[in-house]
């Protein structure tokens, strides 16, 4: 019996020593385990989400034709209400896949706008917009420069008047494209495709828009001469108050580009485009 009891005690002692060994190992490696778990959780929280570009948003090329977005496709604007220069705030209209940015140099009177965005066209827009809420008649003009000469040909700098910050808002705009094309375009109703009046001239140094009641007009200066009207006015009713400002779109849904808009004139009256 004594021999049997001694053997049992030895087994119990071995078992407890085994348990203590496992416990010590667990205590030793527990901090490392917790650190790894925390690191994985932090990485999961901070890792950027994969940018998915819809096929319709890809820019036109020799192998791809850009088409209108689905009528039910919309994204909310990202808005910063901090004043910038003469404007009340700025927004990424249409919530472009890559956030835009803007800055103002008061000594040079220059706004530098960086933006992605598939387009300002069809039934919805994506662009960086510097805006001011206004009512009544408006005269707005700016010099335009594209510092990157290799950017997409249809990237657009615009002077634009919009009913709201919705991506499908009623609006009227004058646009200068990277390759020089100019037009006056307008969206007659919310969620409708833009209409346009193209002009023969290309590559203005300065573009402007005038709102006189419900009449909108394009003004340009090609080489520094006084601004002059091109084409006819178009009719569009926009309720007061509305948004007035300048903007830029890279014409690439997930890649930014930059435009510099300077010497901005914004008057709460018609006939002041200069």
VENWO-V81159 format. One record per residue. N is the residue number from 1. RES is the residue in three letters. NEAR is the number of other C-alpha atoms within 12 Angstrom. D_FIRST is the distance of its C-alpha to the first C-alpha in Angstrom with 2 decimals. Layout:
N_RES_NEAR_D_FIRST + N_RES_NEAR_D_FIRST
//
This chain:
1_UNK_7_0.00 + 2_UNK_8_3.81 + 3_UNK_9_5.41 + 4_UNK_10_5.03 + 5_UNK_11_6.05 + 6_UNK_12_8.52 + 7_UNK_13_9.89 + 8_UNK_14_10.51 + 9_UNK_14_12.24 + 10_UNK_14_14.20 + 11_UNK_14_15.38 + 12_UNK_14_16.43 + 13_UNK_14_18.23 + 14_UNK_14_19.95 + 15_UNK_14_20.99 + 16_UNK_14_22.48 + 17_UNK_14_24.18 + 18_UNK_14_25.66 + 19_UNK_14_26.94 + 20_UNK_14_28.45 + 21_UNK_14_30.13 + 22_UNK_15_31.70 + 23_UNK_14_32.80 + 24_UNK_13_34.45 + 25_UNK_15_36.25 + 26_UNK_15_37.46 + 27_UNK_14_38.74 + 28_UNK_13_40.44 + 29_UNK_14_42.29 + 30_UNK_15_43.00 + 31_UNK_13_46.32 + 32_UNK_14_47.51 + 33_UNK_15_46.68 + 34_UNK_15_48.56 + 35_UNK_13_51.47 + 36_UNK_14_51.81 + 37_UNK_14_51.76 + 38_UNK_14_54.43 + 39_UNK_15_56.51 + 40_UNK_14_56.50 + 41_UNK_13_57.48 + 42_UNK_13_60.28 + 43_UNK_13_61.55 + 44_UNK_12_61.60 + 45_UNK_11_63.60 + 46_UNK_10_66.08 + 47_UNK_12_66.57 + 48_UNK_12_70.11 + 49_UNK_11_70.57 + 50_UNK_9_72.07 + 51_UNK_14_75.83 + 52_UNK_15_76.94 + 53_UNK_19_80.69 + 54_UNK_19_82.20 + 55_UNK_18_84.43 + 56_UNK_22_87.48 + 57_UNK_34_87.09 + 58_UNK_28_87.36 + 59_UNK_30_90.72 + 60_UNK_22_93.38 + 61_UNK_15_93.62 + 62_UNK_8_94.93 + 63_UNK_8_91.88 + 64_UNK_12_91.24 + 65_UNK_13_93.40 + 66_UNK_23_92.40 + 67_UNK_22_92.62 + 68_UNK_27_92.55 + 69_UNK_30_89.21 + 70_UNK_18_88.04 + 71_UNK_18_89.95 + 72_UNK_13_86.77 + 73_UNK_21_85.30 + 74_UNK_23_85.43 + 75_UNK_23_83.60 + 76_UNK_23_84.07 + 77_UNK_29_85.79 + 78_UNK_27_83.91 + 79_UNK_26_86.15 + 80_UNK_23_86.50 + 81_UNK_17_88.98 + 82_UNK_17_89.55 + 83_UNK_19_93.28 + 84_UNK_28_94.28 + 85_UNK_30_97.88 + 86_UNK_29_100.19 + 87_UNK_29_97.55 + 88_UNK_22_95.28 + 89_UNK_29_92.18 + 90_UNK_40_90.86 + 91_UNK_42_88.85 + 92_UNK_39_87.24 + 93_UNK_42_89.07 + 94_UNK_39_87.10 + 95_UNK_34_83.88 + 96_UNK_43_84.24 + 97_UNK_34_81.00 + 98_UNK_32_81.40 + 99_UNK_33_82.39 + 100_UNK_39_85.82 + 101_UNK_32_87.17 + 102_UNK_36_90.50 + 103_UNK_29_92.05 + 104_UNK_25_95.45 + 105_UNK_18_97.45 + 106_UNK_15_100.14 + 107_UNK_10_102.18 + 108_UNK_15_102.53 + 109_UNK_20_102.56 + 110_UNK_26_100.03 + 111_UNK_37_97.21 + 112_UNK_35_94.65 + 113_UNK_40_92.84 + 114_UNK_39_89.87 + 115_UNK_44_88.73 + 116_UNK_42_87.14 + 117_UNK_45_88.12 + 118_UNK_45_89.05 + 119_UNK_46_92.62 + 120_UNK_52_94.99 + 121_UNK_40_96.30 + 122_UNK_33_95.95 + 123_UNK_32_94.39 + 124_UNK_41_92.14 + 125_UNK_52_92.04 + 126_UNK_47_89.58 + 127_UNK_57_90.96 + 128_UNK_53_90.76 + 129_UNK_55_93.27 + 130_UNK_47_94.73 + 131_UNK_38_96.44 + 132_UNK_35_98.47 + 133_UNK_28_99.08 + 134_UNK_28_102.81 + 135_UNK_25_105.49 + 136_UNK_25_109.07 + 137_UNK_31_110.71 + 138_UNK_38_109.01 + 139_UNK_37_110.02 + 140_UNK_46_107.24 + 141_UNK_47_107.56 + 142_UNK_40_105.62 + 143_UNK_37_105.89 + 144_UNK_42_103.26 + 145_UNK_33_101.68 + 146_UNK_34_98.96 + 147_UNK_16_97.60 + 148_UNK_18_95.54 + 149_UNK_17_98.15 + 150_UNK_14_95.54 + 151_UNK_25_94.19 + 152_UNK_30_94.49 + 153_UNK_26_98.17 + 154_UNK_33_97.84 + 155_UNK_44_95.99 + 156_UNK_51_97.91 + 157_UNK_54_99.07 + 158_UNK_52_100.46 + 159_UNK_55_102.38 + 160_UNK_51_101.24 + 161_UNK_52_101.72 + 162_UNK_44_99.02 + 163_UNK_33_98.58 + 164_UNK_33_94.87 + 165_UNK_40_91.87 + 166_UNK_31_90.68 + 167_UNK_42_90.51 + 168_UNK_37_93.03 + 169_UNK_38_95.45 + 170_UNK_35_99.24 + 171_UNK_48_100.69 + 172_UNK_47_103.58 + 173_UNK_49_103.17 + 174_UNK_49_105.07 + 175_UNK_48_102.94 + 176_UNK_49_103.48 + 177_UNK_35_101.37 + 178_UNK_33_100.17 + 179_UNK_23_102.69 + 180_UNK_29_105.54 + 181_UNK_26_105.84 + 182_UNK_39_106.86 + 183_UNK_41_107.02 + 184_UNK_42_107.24 + 185_UNK_36_104.53 + 186_UNK_46_103.62 + 187_UNK_35_101.15 + 188_UNK_27_103.26 + 189_UNK_23_100.42 + 190_UNK_26_96.70 + 191_UNK_26_94.65 + 192_UNK_24_97.79 + 193_UNK_27_98.56 + 194_UNK_28_100.65 + 195_UNK_25_104.32 + 196_UNK_27_106.17 + 197_UNK_25_109.57 + 198_UNK_23_109.52 + 199_UNK_25_112.20 + 200_UNK_16_113.90 + 201_UNK_22_113.37 + 202_UNK_23_110.18 + 203_UNK_29_108.45 + 204_UNK_38_109.70 + 205_UNK_34_108.86 + 206_UNK_40_108.79 + 207_UNK_53_108.06 + 208_UNK_53_108.69 + 209_UNK_52_108.61 + 210_UNK_46_110.84 + 211_UNK_43_110.17 + 212_UNK_28_113.39 + 213_UNK_24_112.59 + 214_UNK_25_111.12 + 215_UNK_25_112.70 + 216_UNK_38_110.63 + 217_UNK_44_112.24 + 218_UNK_45_111.17 + 219_UNK_42_112.69 + 220_UNK_40_112.36 + 221_UNK_29_113.66 + 222_UNK_25_113.60 + 223_UNK_17_114.57 + 224_UNK_17_114.93 + 225_UNK_14_118.02 + 226_UNK_19_118.17 + 227_UNK_29_115.85 + 228_UNK_26_117.53 + 229_UNK_26_116.68 + 230_UNK_29_115.80 + 231_UNK_20_116.27 + 232_UNK_19_116.47 + 233_UNK_26_114.46 + 234_UNK_30_111.79 + 235_UNK_22_111.22 + 236_UNK_26_107.85 + 237_UNK_27_107.11 + 238_UNK_32_104.18 + 239_UNK_21_103.49 + 240_UNK_19_103.40 + 241_UNK_18_101.35 + 242_UNK_28_100.25 + 243_UNK_38_98.64 + 244_UNK_45_100.80 + 245_UNK_49_99.63 + 246_UNK_53_98.90 + 247_UNK_53_96.14 + 248_UNK_53_94.82 + 249_UNK_51_92.82 + 250_UNK_44_91.60 + 251_UNK_39_91.86 + 252_UNK_37_88.37 + 253_UNK_37_85.56 + 254_UNK_29_82.91 + 255_UNK_29_84.96 + 256_UNK_31_86.91 + 257_UNK_40_90.37 + 258_UNK_38_92.72 + 259_UNK_40_96.21 + 260_UNK_35_98.22 + 261_UNK_41_100.56 + 262_UNK_34_102.98 + 263_UNK_30_106.05 + 264_UNK_35_105.01 + 265_UNK_32_107.74 + 266_UNK_35_106.69 + 267_UNK_27_109.38 + 268_UNK_22_109.35 + 269_UNK_20_112.73 + 270_UNK_25_114.32 + 271_UNK_27_116.67 + 272_UNK_24_114.71 + 273_UNK_34_113.05 + 274_UNK_29_113.91
//
